[in-house]
Structure formats: structure tokens, C-alpha cells
Amino acid sequence: MSMLAHLLARFVRNGRLTVIHHDDARESFGSGRDGPDVTVRLHDAKVQRELFFNPELAAAEAYMDGRLTFENGGRVLDLLTLFSVNRAGLGSHPVQQALRKVWRALKRRHQSNRVGQAAANVSSHYDHPRAFYELWLDETMSYSCAYFSRPDMSLKEAQVAKMRHIAAKLAIEPGMTVAEIGSGWGGLATYLAAVCGAKVTAINVSPDQLAASRDRVAQAGVADRVTFFEKDYRELTGTFDRVVSVGMMEHVGVAHFDDYFATVKRLCGRDGYAMIHAIGRMSPPGTTAPFIRKYIFPGGYVPALSEVFASTERCGLWVDDCEVLRLHYYWTIKAWRENFEAVRDEVVAMQGERFARMWEFYLAAVELGFRDGSNMVYQLLLSERRDAVPVTRDFITEREAELATREGVLPWRST
């Protein structure tokens, strides 16, 4: 039995995986029950060795390079679903256990996000052409977890609902000052200025996103109320009534959590408070998957809440509220993947076949991480003063209803 066959026999228990080797030999693994039936073809002998030593990364790279292909109409999502329903078996293999020990030992090095390095890590993901993201994101250009207050909402409705939910938690009054750490394509800053009447100072380290954001607030007629800066979060000065950070903490790295929360505390001052929206895990601390770390989010890390709360404790912050969104990101990413599949030919024309395959693998992997794995999204309200935030949650629902009446026709791009 080959090394790969030994691994797969131990790993694949649910569903079935059929492997056609480069010499046309076939091997099948699994019960055929409780999972997909997937057939892959390996186009050279080297793929077999690579898959044994690092299956998560090697499967992605082999697919990106066309050295692993699917038979019988199979898709990346099918293969990754097979991985997902058998994840316990893979983790129990001695070679994989040894590999994970190495990753844990290198965890802080992998998450190095010093000033300057952080910008380089972010730009590797976000500075693809804006037109690429426009192909498969919704009209708001929101690239973070939406909020499905109803299961039948469209993606655009759920993204606006996310902005409304965040704005309600911030309890912004007209004229209040808001610092946004990691502003994406400017959707939330636009909402806070146009709907809430806030004065927003937003920072980002992606020049392309900043250019798009400035266009957006100008189009919305609120350019006089929103200022964008190309800065690292540690370089922002001043104090603000509110601080908000959406989908940015995942790029901080556990070694820099204290820097991040100390900065949030400083920007809030004594009387303000902050709303943090980020991806977390319900399991103990871990590491970033090798494919995601190498190709998608270098320097990124999804923390356990124990790591987050340990840092807020060290920084002397009250966690006034914590909400865990469990399936919302699964629904969001599923919509992104389906949108991406519908425009795949356009992506290939714009970015090339290898890039399209990489993005297919990424979207399918993270979708399943939120459906079958330990990933979730959390929202925190943080303050220095224990009474900076209302002491009951009723204000959130009340504010959401009020904000919905003010939204009118927001200036999102047309489809």
C-alpha cells in the first residue's frame, strides 16, 4: 500500500473517494455513505507524494496547476465537502499531527503583522482589480459577513441589514465622530455618514479600496463628512465618540492583539465605545490553514474567543456585549460562491485560469468552514467605562427600526 493510500484509508470513512493515478490505476476509499462520491485524477507521480505530506495545501496547488482534475462532473466543492465530513480522521494521522505541531510552533511568525508588513499582507488579497470583486459581490461591495435577519433576504438586503445592525449598536447621533479601522470599499462609512449623520475618519492600507471609497462618498454626497487615510491602525491619532472595525481583526495576528485593543481603547477615550466585528472560532486556539496562509490571507488568523478576551482583559476594556453569528457567514459565502460560479468565464478572461481555480478553492473551503467547522463571527461592544453602553440590549432593536425608516435609496452601484 502506498503512503497516500495508507493516509486515505484511515482518513476517508464517510462518502467515497476514487483516485485515478497517472498510470490509470484506480483506488477507492470510504463507505460510500453519509458523504459525496468524488473521483479525482492525479496527472503525475509527484502529486501523490505531495498529498501525503501536506494534503490541504497540495490538493489546492495541484488543482490550481491542473495536476489534479475531477471526473464525472465533480467539483472542488465536492472534494472539500468530503474533506469536511472526514476532518477528524485526517487530524488523527501521525504525519498530520506532526505537521500541525510545526504550524503551532511557527504560529507567531506566520502572523507577523508589523507596521509596513501588515500593509503588504493586506494588499496581496485586496488589491486585485476592483472590477474583479464587482463581478461577484453584491451592489454594496461589502466583503464581510452579512446579517440575515430573515432567511429569505437577498445578499444585498442582508449586507444593508448588517450595516443597520452595526449602526444601531453604535447608537450614533448626528454630528458624532466615528473612527473606522479597516474601511473596505467604503460602504459602512457611507452608511454612517448618510443615514446616521456621523463624521467618519476611516483608515485602510489598500490604495485601490481607498480610491473606490472616495468615489463612493462623493457619489453619495457625503464627501464632506467622511475622510479616508492610508494608515496602519496603530498610526491613527485623536479620540472619537465611537470606533468601529469590521473584518479587520483577522489580519492583526495574535501577537498584536494587545496593540489592537490598546489602540481601540485610546481612540475611544474615557466616554466613547467601540464595535468590533470579526471572524472567530468556537474551538481552542489553532493555526491558519496552509492554503489560506500562503495564497489568500498571509499573516491572517482566526482567533478563539479565549485569545480575544484574554487581550481585552489585559488592556482593561469592558466587554459590554458579545453577539455570536453562527450561520450568517455560511449563507454569505455560499452566495458569493454561487455568484462567482456564474461569472467564472469572465474571471478567467480577467485574471487567468489558475487564479480562478485558486478562488474557487478558497470560497468553497471557507464556506464549509462556516457550515461544518468551528468558524463563526462575533460582534463585541467595548469600553473603558462600564456604563458607556446602555445596560440593556433593547436600544439595538429600537435603533434598527428607526434607521430602516431613514435609509431611503442608498447610493450603491447598480447591477
LUMROLUM-539884 format. One record per residue (C-alpha): residue number from 0; x, y, z. Coordinates in steps of 0.1 Angstrom, whole numbers. Layout:
<votis>
pos = NUM px = X py = Y pz = Z
...
</votis>
This chain:
<votis>
pos = 0 px = 0 py = 0 pz = 0
pos = 1 px = 14 py = 34 pz = -9
pos = 2 px = 18 py = 62 pz = 16
pos = 3 px = -11 py = 81 pz = 2
pos = 4 px = -33 py = 51 pz = 2
pos = 5 px = -24 py = 45 pz = 38
pos = 6 px = -35 py = 80 pz = 47
pos = 7 px = -67 py = 79 pz = 26
pos = 8 px = -77 py = 45 pz = 40
pos = 9 px = -75 py = 60 pz = 75
pos = 10 px = -89 py = 94 pz = 66
pos = 11 px = -119 py = 87 pz = 43
pos = 12 px = -147 py = 69 pz = 62
pos = 13 px = -178 py = 88 pz = 51
pos = 14 px = -186 py = 92 pz = 14
pos = 15 px = -162 py = 77 pz = -12
pos = 16 px = -130 py = 90 pz = -29
pos = 17 px = -118 py = 73 pz = -60
pos = 18 px = -83 py = 81 pz = -71
pos = 19 px = -71 py = 75 pz = -107
pos = 20 px = -34 py = 76 pz = -107
pos = 21 px = -11 py = 88 pz = -136
pos = 22 px = -7 py = 52 pz = -148
pos = 23 px = -46 py = 48 pz = -148
pos = 24 px = -45 py = 25 pz = -117
pos = 25 px = -76 py = 31 pz = -95
pos = 26 px = -81 py = 30 pz = -58
pos = 27 px = -113 py = 38 pz = -38
pos = 28 px = -117 py = 47 pz = -2
pos = 29 px = -147 py = 52 pz = 21
pos = 30 px = -180 py = 36 pz = 28
pos = 31 px = -200 py = 54 pz = 1
pos = 32 px = -224 py = 66 pz = 28
pos = 33 px = -230 py = 99 pz = 45
pos = 34 px = -209 py = 120 pz = 21
pos = 35 px = -202 py = 128 pz = -16
pos = 36 px = -188 py = 104 pz = -41
pos = 37 px = -158 py = 121 pz = -57
pos = 38 px = -134 py = 109 pz = -84
pos = 39 px = -101 py = 127 pz = -90
pos = 40 px = -73 py = 121 pz = -115
pos = 41 px = -37 py = 127 pz = -105
pos = 42 px = -16 py = 136 pz = -135
pos = 43 px = 19 py = 128 pz = -122
pos = 44 px = 35 py = 107 pz = -95
pos = 45 px = 48 py = 137 pz = -76
pos = 46 px = 12 py = 148 pz = -67
pos = 47 px = 8 py = 115 pz = -48
pos = 48 px = 38 py = 122 pz = -26
pos = 49 px = 28 py = 159 pz = -20
pos = 50 px = -7 py = 149 pz = -10
pos = 51 px = 6 py = 125 pz = 16
pos = 52 px = 28 py = 151 pz = 34
pos = 53 px = 5 py = 181 pz = 32
pos = 54 px = -29 py = 172 pz = 17
pos = 55 px = -47 py = 206 pz = 24
pos = 56 px = -21 py = 226 pz = 6
pos = 57 px = -11 py = 201 pz = -20
pos = 58 px = -47 py = 194 pz = -31
pos = 59 px = -52 py = 232 pz = -37
pos = 60 px = -19 py = 237 pz = -56
pos = 61 px = -24 py = 206 pz = -77
pos = 62 px = -59 py = 217 pz = -87
pos = 63 px = -46 py = 253 pz = -94
pos = 64 px = -19 py = 238 pz = -117
pos = 65 px = -42 py = 213 pz = -134
pos = 66 px = -23 py = 184 pz = -120
pos = 67 px = -54 py = 172 pz = -101
pos = 68 px = -87 py = 172 pz = -120
pos = 69 px = -122 py = 158 pz = -115
pos = 70 px = -140 py = 131 pz = -133
pos = 71 px = -178 py = 126 pz = -138
pos = 72 px = -187 py = 163 pz = -134
pos = 73 px = -171 py = 166 pz = -99
pos = 74 px = -162 py = 200 pz = -84
pos = 75 px = -139 py = 214 pz = -59
pos = 76 px = -168 py = 218 pz = -35
pos = 77 px = -174 py = 181 pz = -36
pos = 78 px = -138 py = 172 pz = -27
pos = 79 px = -137 py = 198 pz = 1
pos = 80 px = -171 py = 185 pz = 14
pos = 81 px = -155 py = 151 pz = 15
pos = 82 px = -126 py = 166 pz = 35
pos = 83 px = -151 py = 183 pz = 57
pos = 84 px = -171 py = 153 pz = 67
pos = 85 px = -140 py = 133 pz = 74
pos = 86 px = -119 py = 160 pz = 91
pos = 87 px = -115 py = 141 pz = 124
pos = 88 px = -98 py = 112 pz = 105
pos = 89 px = -72 py = 134 pz = 88
pos = 90 px = -63 py = 151 pz = 121
pos = 91 px = -56 py = 117 pz = 138
pos = 92 px = -29 py = 106 pz = 113
pos = 93 px = 6 py = 107 pz = 129
pos = 94 px = 21 py = 127 pz = 99
pos = 95 px = -6 py = 153 pz = 100
pos = 96 px = -4 py = 156 pz = 138
pos = 97 px = 34 py = 162 pz = 135
pos = 98 px = 27 py = 188 pz = 108
pos = 99 px = 2 py = 206 pz = 130
pos = 100 px = 28 py = 208 pz = 158
pos = 101 px = 52 py = 225 pz = 134
pos = 102 px = 25 py = 250 pz = 124
pos = 103 px = 17 py = 258 pz = 160
pos = 104 px = 54 py = 263 pz = 168
pos = 105 px = 56 py = 288 pz = 139
pos = 106 px = 22 py = 305 pz = 147
pos = 107 px = 35 py = 339 pz = 157
pos = 108 px = 60 py = 340 pz = 128
pos = 109 px = 32 py = 332 pz = 103
pos = 110 px = 11 py = 361 pz = 119
pos = 111 px = 38 py = 387 pz = 118
pos = 112 px = 20 py = 420 pz = 110
pos = 113 px = 44 py = 447 pz = 120
pos = 114 px = 37 py = 482 pz = 106
pos = 115 px = 46 py = 480 pz = 69
pos = 116 px = 44 py = 442 pz = 67
pos = 117 px = 7 py = 444 pz = 76
pos = 118 px = 1 py = 466 pz = 45
pos = 119 px = 19 py = 442 pz = 23
pos = 120 px = -1 py = 412 pz = 36
pos = 121 px = -34 py = 430 pz = 31
pos = 122 px = -25 py = 443 pz = -4
pos = 123 px = -18 py = 407 pz = -16
pos = 124 px = -55 py = 400 pz = -12
pos = 125 px = -74 py = 432 pz = -16
pos = 126 px = -55 py = 449 pz = -44
pos = 127 px = -69 py = 428 pz = -72
pos = 128 px = -88 py = 449 pz = -98
pos = 129 px = -120 py = 464 pz = -84
pos = 130 px = -138 py = 450 pz = -114
pos = 131 px = -130 py = 415 pz = -102
pos = 132 px = -148 py = 420 pz = -69
pos = 133 px = -176 py = 438 pz = -87
pos = 134 px = -183 py = 406 pz = -107
pos = 135 px = -195 py = 386 pz = -76
pos = 136 px = -200 py = 409 pz = -46
pos = 137 px = -234 py = 425 pz = -42
pos = 138 px = -241 py = 461 pz = -51
pos = 139 px = -229 py = 474 pz = -17
pos = 140 px = -195 py = 460 pz = -24
pos = 141 px = -194 py = 445 pz = 12
pos = 142 px = -167 py = 419 pz = 16
pos = 143 px = -176 py = 407 pz = 52
pos = 144 px = -203 py = 387 pz = 69
pos = 145 px = -239 py = 398 pz = 61
pos = 146 px = -267 py = 398 pz = 87
pos = 147 px = -297 py = 377 pz = 77
pos = 148 px = -324 py = 389 pz = 99
pos = 149 px = -348 py = 369 pz = 77
pos = 150 px = -337 py = 337 pz = 59
pos = 151 px = -352 py = 348 pz = 26
pos = 152 px = -332 py = 380 pz = 23
pos = 153 px = -311 py = 388 pz = -8
pos = 154 px = -274 py = 392 pz = -2
pos = 155 px = -277 py = 430 pz = -8
pos = 156 px = -306 py = 432 pz = 17
pos = 157 px = -285 py = 412 pz = 43
pos = 158 px = -255 py = 435 pz = 38
pos = 159 px = -275 py = 466 pz = 43
pos = 160 px = -291 py = 449 pz = 74
pos = 161 px = -255 py = 443 pz = 87
pos = 162 px = -247 py = 480 pz = 84
pos = 163 px = -280 py = 488 pz = 101
pos = 164 px = -273 py = 463 pz = 129
pos = 165 px = -238 py = 478 pz = 135
pos = 166 px = -250 py = 514 pz = 133
pos = 167 px = -278 py = 506 pz = 158
pos = 168 px = -252 py = 491 pz = 182
pos = 169 px = -231 py = 522 pz = 179
pos = 170 px = -261 py = 544 pz = 188
pos = 171 px = -248 py = 573 pz = 167
pos = 172 px = -264 py = 607 pz = 170
pos = 173 px = -259 py = 633 pz = 142
pos = 174 px = -226 py = 651 pz = 144
pos = 175 px = -209 py = 623 pz = 164
pos = 176 px = -173 py = 614 pz = 154
pos = 177 px = -165 py = 578 pz = 143
pos = 178 px = -132 py = 562 pz = 136
pos = 179 px = -134 py = 532 pz = 113
pos = 180 px = -105 py = 508 pz = 114
pos = 181 px = -103 py = 489 pz = 80
pos = 182 px = -129 py = 506 pz = 58
pos = 183 px = -131 py = 482 pz = 28
pos = 184 px = -148 py = 498 pz = -2
pos = 185 px = -164 py = 525 pz = 20
pos = 186 px = -199 py = 510 pz = 23
pos = 187 px = -202 py = 513 pz = 61
pos = 188 px = -186 py = 548 pz = 62
pos = 189 px = -211 py = 559 pz = 36
pos = 190 px = -240 py = 545 pz = 56
pos = 191 px = -229 py = 561 pz = 89
pos = 192 px = -225 py = 595 pz = 72
pos = 193 px = -256 py = 594 pz = 50
pos = 194 px = -281 py = 577 pz = 73
pos = 195 px = -267 py = 585 pz = 108
pos = 196 px = -252 py = 619 pz = 102
pos = 197 px = -218 py = 609 pz = 116
pos = 198 px = -184 py = 625 pz = 108
pos = 199 px = -163 py = 595 pz = 99
pos = 200 px = -125 py = 591 pz = 98
pos = 201 px = -117 py = 559 pz = 80
pos = 202 px = -84 py = 542 pz = 75
pos = 203 px = -72 py = 514 pz = 52
pos = 204 px = -39 py = 502 pz = 39
pos = 205 px = -52 py = 492 pz = 4
pos = 206 px = -48 py = 521 pz = -21
pos = 207 px = -73 py = 506 pz = -45
pos = 208 px = -100 py = 503 pz = -19
pos = 209 px = -93 py = 539 pz = -7
pos = 210 px = -97 py = 552 pz = -43
pos = 211 px = -130 py = 534 pz = -47
pos = 212 px = -142 py = 546 pz = -13
pos = 213 px = -135 py = 582 pz = -21
pos = 214 px = -155 py = 578 pz = -53
pos = 215 px = -184 py = 563 pz = -33
pos = 216 px = -188 py = 590 pz = -7
pos = 217 px = -185 py = 617 pz = -34
pos = 218 px = -213 py = 599 pz = -53
pos = 219 px = -234 py = 598 pz = -21
pos = 220 px = -229 py = 635 pz = -15
pos = 221 px = -212 py = 629 pz = 19
pos = 222 px = -176 py = 635 pz = 10
pos = 223 px = -175 py = 665 pz = 34
pos = 224 px = -184 py = 641 pz = 63
pos = 225 px = -160 py = 612 pz = 55
pos = 226 px = -122 py = 614 pz = 54
pos = 227 px = -101 py = 584 pz = 43
pos = 228 px = -65 py = 579 pz = 52
pos = 229 px = -39 py = 553 pz = 41
pos = 230 px = -27 py = 544 pz = 76
pos = 231 px = -20 py = 514 pz = 98
pos = 232 px = -44 py = 513 pz = 127
pos = 233 px = -15 py = 520 pz = 151
pos = 234 px = -9 py = 553 pz = 134
pos = 235 px = -43 py = 568 pz = 139
pos = 236 px = -45 py = 596 pz = 165
pos = 237 px = -72 py = 615 pz = 183
pos = 238 px = -103 py = 605 pz = 202
pos = 239 px = -137 py = 597 pz = 189
pos = 240 px = -173 py = 592 pz = 201
pos = 241 px = -173 py = 557 pz = 185
pos = 242 px = -148 py = 533 pz = 170
pos = 243 px = -159 py = 506 pz = 146
pos = 244 px = -138 py = 478 pz = 130
pos = 245 px = -154 py = 452 pz = 106
pos = 246 px = -135 py = 423 pz = 92
pos = 247 px = -101 py = 437 pz = 101
pos = 248 px = -91 py = 420 pz = 133
pos = 249 px = -85 py = 387 pz = 114
pos = 250 px = -55 py = 405 pz = 99
pos = 251 px = -39 py = 416 pz = 132
pos = 252 px = -23 py = 384 pz = 144
pos = 253 px = -24 py = 371 pz = 180
pos = 254 px = 10 py = 386 pz = 189
pos = 255 px = -5 py = 421 pz = 181
pos = 256 px = -39 py = 417 pz = 198
pos = 257 px = -28 py = 439 pz = 227
pos = 258 px = -16 py = 466 pz = 203
pos = 259 px = -50 py = 464 pz = 186
pos = 260 px = -72 py = 467 pz = 217
pos = 261 px = -49 py = 493 pz = 233
pos = 262 px = -54 py = 514 pz = 202
pos = 263 px = -92 py = 509 pz = 203
pos = 264 px = -92 py = 520 pz = 239
pos = 265 px = -71 py = 550 pz = 232
pos = 266 px = -92 py = 561 pz = 203
pos = 267 px = -124 py = 557 pz = 223
pos = 268 px = -112 py = 578 pz = 252
pos = 269 px = -130 py = 577 pz = 285
pos = 270 px = -165 py = 582 pz = 273
pos = 271 px = -167 py = 565 pz = 239
pos = 272 px = -171 py = 529 pz = 229
pos = 273 px = -162 py = 505 pz = 201
pos = 274 px = -179 py = 478 pz = 180
pos = 275 px = -157 py = 450 pz = 167
pos = 276 px = -170 py = 426 pz = 141
pos = 277 px = -146 py = 397 pz = 132
pos = 278 px = -143 py = 361 pz = 125
pos = 279 px = -135 py = 337 pz = 154
pos = 280 px = -136 py = 301 pz = 162
pos = 281 px = -156 py = 283 pz = 189
pos = 282 px = -128 py = 258 pz = 194
pos = 283 px = -95 py = 263 pz = 213
pos = 284 px = -67 py = 283 pz = 197
pos = 285 px = -53 py = 269 pz = 165
pos = 286 px = -34 py = 279 pz = 133
pos = 287 px = -43 py = 292 pz = 99
pos = 288 px = -47 py = 265 pz = 72
pos = 289 px = -17 py = 264 pz = 49
pos = 290 px = -35 py = 272 pz = 17
pos = 291 px = -52 py = 302 pz = 32
pos = 292 px = -20 py = 314 pz = 48
pos = 293 px = 1 py = 310 pz = 16
pos = 294 px = -23 py = 322 pz = -11
pos = 295 px = -53 py = 341 pz = 4
pos = 296 px = -46 py = 359 pz = 37
pos = 297 px = -9 py = 359 pz = 46
pos = 298 px = -5 py = 370 pz = 82
pos = 299 px = -41 py = 363 pz = 89
pos = 300 px = -55 py = 343 pz = 119
pos = 301 px = -90 py = 335 pz = 131
pos = 302 px = -88 py = 336 pz = 169
pos = 303 px = -105 py = 316 pz = 197
pos = 304 px = -126 py = 339 pz = 219
pos = 305 px = -104 py = 329 pz = 248
pos = 306 px = -75 py = 347 pz = 230
pos = 307 px = -97 py = 377 pz = 223
pos = 308 px = -110 py = 380 pz = 258
pos = 309 px = -75 py = 375 pz = 273
pos = 310 px = -63 py = 406 pz = 254
pos = 311 px = -93 py = 428 pz = 264
pos = 312 px = -87 py = 418 pz = 300
pos = 313 px = -50 py = 428 pz = 297
pos = 314 px = -60 py = 461 pz = 281
pos = 315 px = -86 py = 470 pz = 308
pos = 316 px = -116 py = 470 pz = 285
pos = 317 px = -152 py = 462 pz = 294
pos = 318 px = -168 py = 437 pz = 271
pos = 319 px = -203 py = 453 pz = 273
pos = 320 px = -219 py = 429 pz = 248
pos = 321 px = -209 py = 399 pz = 227
pos = 322 px = -231 py = 385 pz = 199
pos = 323 px = -221 py = 353 pz = 180
pos = 324 px = -233 py = 350 pz = 144
pos = 325 px = -231 py = 313 pz = 136
pos = 326 px = -246 py = 306 pz = 102
pos = 327 px = -247 py = 341 pz = 88
pos = 328 px = -213 py = 339 pz = 72
pos = 329 px = -220 py = 305 pz = 57
pos = 330 px = -251 py = 320 pz = 40
pos = 331 px = -230 py = 350 pz = 28
pos = 332 px = -201 py = 329 pz = 14
pos = 333 px = -225 py = 304 pz = -3
pos = 334 px = -240 py = 334 pz = -21
pos = 335 px = -205 py = 346 pz = -31
pos = 336 px = -195 py = 312 pz = -44
pos = 337 px = -227 py = 309 pz = -64
pos = 338 px = -222 py = 344 pz = -78
pos = 339 px = -186 py = 335 pz = -87
pos = 340 px = -195 py = 303 pz = -104
pos = 341 px = -220 py = 323 pz = -126
pos = 342 px = -192 py = 347 pz = -138
pos = 343 px = -163 py = 322 pz = -139
pos = 344 px = -156 py = 327 pz = -176
pos = 345 px = -153 py = 365 pz = -170
pos = 346 px = -129 py = 359 pz = -141
pos = 347 px = -107 py = 337 pz = -163
pos = 348 px = -107 py = 364 pz = -190
pos = 349 px = -97 py = 390 pz = -164
pos = 350 px = -74 py = 371 pz = -141
pos = 351 px = -65 py = 338 pz = -157
pos = 352 px = -74 py = 301 pz = -152
pos = 353 px = -50 py = 294 pz = -123
pos = 354 px = -64 py = 324 pz = -104
pos = 355 px = -100 py = 313 pz = -110
pos = 356 px = -91 py = 279 pz = -96
pos = 357 px = -75 py = 294 pz = -66
pos = 358 px = -105 py = 315 pz = -58
pos = 359 px = -129 py = 285 pz = -64
pos = 360 px = -109 py = 265 pz = -38
pos = 361 px = -108 py = 295 pz = -14
pos = 362 px = -146 py = 302 pz = -15
pos = 363 px = -155 py = 265 pz = -12
pos = 364 px = -131 py = 259 pz = 17
pos = 365 px = -143 py = 289 pz = 38
pos = 366 px = -180 py = 282 pz = 31
pos = 367 px = -175 py = 247 pz = 45
pos = 368 px = -155 py = 261 pz = 74
pos = 369 px = -186 py = 280 pz = 85
pos = 370 px = -210 py = 252 pz = 78
pos = 371 px = -192 py = 222 pz = 92
pos = 372 px = -162 py = 236 pz = 111
pos = 373 px = -157 py = 258 pz = 141
pos = 374 px = -157 py = 292 pz = 124
pos = 375 px = -183 py = 319 pz = 133
pos = 376 px = -184 py = 357 pz = 135
pos = 377 px = -186 py = 377 pz = 168
pos = 378 px = -195 py = 413 pz = 175
pos = 379 px = -182 py = 430 pz = 206
pos = 380 px = -191 py = 463 pz = 222
pos = 381 px = -160 py = 475 pz = 242
pos = 382 px = -155 py = 505 pz = 265
pos = 383 px = -133 py = 518 pz = 293
pos = 384 px = -163 py = 529 pz = 314
pos = 385 px = -187 py = 502 pz = 325
pos = 386 px = -217 py = 524 pz = 317
pos = 387 px = -207 py = 538 pz = 284
pos = 388 px = -230 py = 514 pz = 266
pos = 389 px = -267 py = 511 pz = 276
pos = 390 px = -271 py = 484 pz = 302
pos = 391 px = -299 py = 465 pz = 283
pos = 392 px = -300 py = 454 pz = 247
pos = 393 px = -334 py = 469 pz = 239
pos = 394 px = -318 py = 500 pz = 224
pos = 395 px = -304 py = 479 pz = 195
pos = 396 px = -338 py = 468 pz = 182
pos = 397 px = -353 py = 502 pz = 187
pos = 398 px = -324 py = 519 pz = 167
pos = 399 px = -326 py = 494 pz = 139
pos = 400 px = -363 py = 501 pz = 134
pos = 401 px = -356 py = 539 pz = 134
pos = 402 px = -326 py = 536 pz = 110
pos = 403 px = -346 py = 515 pz = 85
pos = 404 px = -370 py = 544 pz = 80
pos = 405 px = -341 py = 568 pz = 72
pos = 406 px = -323 py = 547 pz = 46
pos = 407 px = -342 py = 557 pz = 15
pos = 408 px = -323 py = 550 pz = -17
pos = 409 px = -287 py = 545 pz = -7
pos = 410 px = -261 py = 551 pz = -34
pos = 411 px = -250 py = 516 pz = -41
pos = 412 px = -237 py = 507 pz = -75
pos = 413 px = -263 py = 493 pz = -99
pos = 414 px = -263 py = 457 pz = -111
</votis>
